[in-house]
Structures are given as structure tokens and as C-alpha cells.
Amino acid sequence: MSGITDVARLAGVSKATASRALSGRGYVSQETRQRVNDAAKAIGYVPWSNASSLVTGRTRNVGVVIPYINRWFFGEVLEGIESTLVADGYDLTLYQLPPDAEHRRRVFEYFLVRKRVDALVAVGIELTLHEIELLDTLGTPAVGIGGVVDGIPTFSVDDVAAARLATEHLLSLGHERILHLGGNQDAEVDFHVHAQRLAGFRDALADAGLAGQGDHRECLYTIEAGYSAALTLLADPRTRPTGIVAACDEIGIGAILAARQLGIAVPGSLSIVGIDGHDLADMFGLTTIAQHPRRQGAEAARRVLAALEGEAAPGGGWEPFPVELVVRTSTTAPAAQRV
């Protein structure tokens, strides 16, 4: 089996230089680093991470805590985190945190205490004061994707502003009979995303002098729930809105399918705008507020790696992540204004 000595001999450098080049610790010229890496590849040498961790105290492993794995947003965030960590030579350990309090306690008080990870990224998880104090005691830097969490830096889209932007798009086209679809308060998640998106919708209407005129129907954040809810609310032409602000793109796609089922033209008779920038939005021509979750994941990974190198500012604080309005074929002016 090839070892570090063989790599050093083939590259024409000392064993210490070869070790520094492969670990990334200490100064080595770019030319020498490349020569050492080429030598390692040539003989199939792979550094033993456990040996490195004994010297540096690092596992080169970052933990990620997340509430869901099989939902689009979280899957996209994970891809962004993973690709960025791997590019920097780090592994990823994933912990799904369901509502079970005992499971969550074990993750923080058993797995993390055993120093299995160097740092932590919390995705959509509102860390408790006890959990933050535990991370601080362990010297484990953390970054969050979500709302304000005292003690750690976080960032996320401003859900109020995103929903406001979606609603303002319909208002700018001349719609006044607008309905908000989504925001099931019984299925609320950490940081109250559902309530914030509903608040942004209502704020935009109030600013347009339409306070109290926007209807709201609750449904889960799925295509199926959006389809089922839209079938009911669009069935009666006397109460049918001219525009729908869907709390997420999946609901918006469900509403488009329901409109097709009922023979309602989108956008001829009904305009629909969503929030998220889902991969399927383009296929359905859905106008959306894109929040780029894969970019969010990559940014979280970059920030936590910077924290490990001592480059991040201490303390907490929340920052908004930028969104963009992507106009497609699901929105236009109301039919009455196009005559």
C-alpha cells in the first residue's frame, strides 16, 4: 500500500512538505502542491483523515441539521452545502430533526458532544438557547439558514418582502380581486414562514388601499393541496378571483392544474404567481419569486468554513438573502383591462 513517503519520493520533496501539501496546512508553493497532488493520484494515495484529525483536532466534517430531507427546498439547500464542502475537502454528516424532542436532544447532547463534526449548519431549524450554549461550549461554530437566532449568524429570504413583491406584481398589472392560497397555520414551521408570507400579502394590499379585500384560503405546501383547494375556490365564477398569490410554487402549480381542469384560461381569465423558484415552475410557465435555495446552501457552507478559519465575525445577526421576480406566462392584466 502506498504511503506518504512514496508520494514524497515521487514528487521529489520531503515527507513534511508532502504532508503539508496534501493537508492544506502550512505554506507550500502552488507548483509544489500540484506536483505532490499529481504524485498522490499517480500511485493512488489517499490521506487518512483520522490521522490528520489527531494532529489538527479537526474531523474535516460539517454537520447539517434539517427538518425534512424529501422536500424540494431542503433538498436543493443540501446540494448547495454538499458541493461546496466537498470542493474544500470536507465531509458532511446529516441529522434530520423531526418534532420528536428526545431525538433532537440526542443529536445535540450525544452526537455533537462526541466531536463528530467541526461545525454546524442549521437549515430551517430554530436552535434553542440550550443548543446554542452547548455549541459554544464545544467551540463548534454554527451558521443558520432561517430567521433570527440569538447567538449565531443567520440569513434567509425575507418572507414578508417576498410575498409583498409577488402581490405587488399582480397589483401592478391591475388586479384587485386577489386571493392568497396557502399558509396553513396548523402546519406552521420554524420562523413562522406561513404567517410571514400571508402578512406580506396583506401588507401589499393595505398599501394599495385594498386592506381587508384580499381573501385567504389555507392549504398545505404541496401540489396536491394546491390543486384540491383551487378546485373548490375557482368553481364558482361569481366569487372567483382574477389573481392568486400562491404561498409557494408547488401550490401555484396545483392551482394551474385545477384551472385547466375547470377550463379556466391562465393567464387569460386567471393570473397566478408563486414563491420559491421551483424547478417545475418554468415547465408550467409560473411567474415566481425565486429564492435560489442551492445558492443559499453554498453560501451557508462558505460562511461556516470561514468561521472554522477564524475569518468570520463573532456573534449573531440576521441578513436577508436576495430574491428576484421571474415573470413567465401565468400572469397578465385582468381580462376587463385588456378589452
N, C-alpha and C positions, 0 to 999 in steps of 0.2 A: 504494500500500500504506500502510495506516495505521501511524503510529508513536507513540512515547511523547509527542511534542509534541502530537499530535492528541488523545490521551487527556487530557493536562493541560488543554488549551484547553476541551474539552467539560465536564470536571469543575470547571473554574474554579479550578485550583490551579497551583502552579509545577511545572515539569518534575521538579525534585528531589523534591517531595512525591509526585508521581505514581509516581516510581520507587521511593521507599520504601514506598508503599502496596502496590505490586504485588509487590515482592520480599520484603516482610515484615521488612526490615532497618531499624531505626531507629523512632522513635516517630511514629505517626500516629494521630489520634483515630479511634475506631470509625466515626463518622459520615462522616469524610473518606475513610477506607479503603473504605467501602461505596460512596460516590459515585464514587470512582476505578474500582472494580471494575465498577460499572454502566456507566460510560463505556466502559471497555475492551470489555465484552461488546457494547455497542451498535454499536461500529464494527469488531468482530471482531479486536481487537488481542490478540496472544499474546506475552508476553515471551520474548525469545530467551535460553534458559538458558545458552548458551555465553558470551554477553556478561556475564551475571551471574557466571559462574564465574571470569572473568578478574579481576573485582574482589574477589570473596569468597574465591577459592581453593577453592570448593565446586562439585561437579558436581550436587548435589541428586539423587544416585543412590546407592542402597544395594545392595551385593552380597549374594547369598544362596548359600551352598554347601550342597549337599544330595546324599545318596547315590542317591535314587530320585525320579522325578517321577510315575510311573504307579501309585503305591501310595496307598491311601486316606489313611493318617495324614499322609504328607508333602504330599499334595495339599491337605488341609484346613489344615495349617500355612501353606502358601504363600498360600492365600486370606486367612487372617488377617493375614499380613505385608503382602500387596499392598494390601488395602483400607485398612489403617492408614497405610501410606506415601503412597498416593495422596491420602488425605484431608488429609495435611500437605504436599502439593505435591512429593513425592519420586517418582522413578522407581525401578524395581527391575531389576537385572541378575542373571540366574540362571546359576549354574555347577553342573552335575551332576558329582560327583566319583566316578567308578567306581573299582574296585580298581586300575586302571592307575596305577602310581606316576608315570610320566612325564607323563601327562595332569594329574595333581594338581600336579606340580611346575610345569608351565607356567602353570596358573591362578595360583598364588601368586607365582611369580618373574617372570612376564611381564605378565599382565593387571593384577594388583593394583599392581605397580610402576609401571605407566603411569598410576596415579591415576585409573582409570576410575570408582572408587566412593569415597564419603566414609566409609563404614563397612561392617561385615560382620556378617551373621548366619549362624552355623554351625548347621545343623539335623541332629542325629544324626551329626555328624562330630566325631571326637576329634582336635582340632588338635594337631600336633606342637610341640615346643619351638621348632624352627626356624621354623615358620609363625607362631607367636606372636611371636617375636623380630622377624620381618620386618614384621608388622603394627605392632608397637611402633615400629620404626624409621621406618615411613612415617607414623606418627601416625594410624593408622586404628583407631578404636575398634571393638571386637567384642563380641558377645553370643552365647552358645551355648544351644541347646535340647538338653539331654543331661546326662550326668553331670559329674563334676568334671574341669575342665581348668585346670591351674595357670596363673594369669596373666590369665584373663578371667572375667567373671561369667557363670554358667550357671544354668539352672533346668530342671527336668523333673519328671515324676511319679516318686515313689519306687516303683520296680517291685517291690521286695521287699514293701513295705507294701500295694501294690495287690493282689498275688497272695494275700497273707495275708488281706486283707479278703474277697476272693472265697471263699477256703476257709473262713473263719470263718462266712460266711453259710450254707454247706451244713452245717457242724458245728452251728450254732445250730438248724437245722431237725431235727437228729437223725441226720444221715448219718455213717456211719463207714467204709463201703466207698466210698472216693473215689479217683478216678484223675485224674492230671494229663496233659493231652493237649497236646503242643507242645514247644517248646524244643529244636529240632534243633541240637545243638552244632556240627555241620558247617556250619550256615548262620548262625553267630553274627554279630551286628552290633556296631558300636562301642558301648562302655559295657556290653556283655555283658547285654543285655536278656533274652535267653532264659534264661541261667543265673540271673539275679536273680529272675525270675518263678517258676522252679522252686524256688529257695531259699525264697521267701515261702510257697509251698505247703507245703513240708516243715516250715518253722518253725511254721506254724499247727497242723499235725498233732502235732508234738512237744509243743507247749504243751497240746494236748488229751489227752495221754497216749497218742497213737497213732503214736509215732515208728516208722518202718520199715514201717508198714502201708499207706501210700499208694503205689500203683503209678504208673509214669510211662511214657508212650509218646511217642516223638519223631515230629514231623511238621512240615512247612513251615507258614508262617503264611499259608495260603490256604484258601478254602472247599473247593476240590477236595481238598487234602491232608487236611483235617479229615474230609471225607466218606469218603475212602478208608480212613483209619486207623480211624475209628469203625465202619465196616462190619465190619472184622476183629475188633476188640476187643469188640464187642457181640454177635457171632454166637453165642457160647456162653453160655447163661443161667447155667451153673454158676459162671462166673468174672466175670460181668457186674457192674460197679459199680452202686451206686444213685445216685451223683453224679459228674459230670465238671466239673473246673475246666479250662476251655479257656484256653490261654495268650494268645489273642486272640479277638475276636468272630468273625472270619472262620472260625476253626477251630470255634468253638461253633456257628455256623450250619451248617457242614458236618456236624457231629455230629447236629444236629436233623434234617437231611435223611436221614442214614443211619438214624437211629432210625425215622423214618417209613417208610423203605424196608423195614425189618425188622419193622414192625408193633409197635414198642415205643412206648408212650404217654409223651409228655413233657408234663407232669411226673409223670403217674400212676405210671409204672414207672421213670423216669429223670429226674433233675434235672440241668440244665446251666447253668453260669454262665460268662460270658466276661469279658474285659478290653478296654476301649478306648472303648466308646460309639459304635460304628459306626452309620452312617446306616441300615443294614438291620436293626439289632438290634430296633428297635421292630416292624418288619414280621413278624419271626419270634417275637416275644414273648420275646426273650432277656434274661434278667437279666444285668446287666453292671456293671462298674466303669468309669464314664465319666470320661475324662481330658480331654475338650474340646480337641482339637488346634487348632481355629480360634482359640480364646481364647489358647492358647499362642503362636500366631503373632502375634496382635495385641499380646500382652504383650512379646514379643521386639522387635517394631518400636518400641513405645513406649520401651523401655529404650535401644535404640540411638539413637533420636532425642534422648532426654535426654542421652546421652553426648556427642552432637555439640554440644549446647548447654552442655556443661560442668556439667550438673546431676547426673550420676551419680557415685557414689563410686568412686575409683580402686581398682585391684586386682581380684582374682578372688573366688571363693567360689561355692558351690552352694546353691540354695534349692529346697525341694520345691514342686511345683505341686499344688494340691488336686484330689482326685478325689471321686467320690460313688457310692454304691451305688444303682443303679436297679433295683428289683425288678419283674419282669414275670411272665409266666405259665410260664416254663421251670423254675421251682424250687418245690418244696413238700417237706413231710416225707416220709420213706420210707414205702412202702406199709404195712409192718408196723406202723408207729406210728399209722396212720390208721384201723386196724381198731377 
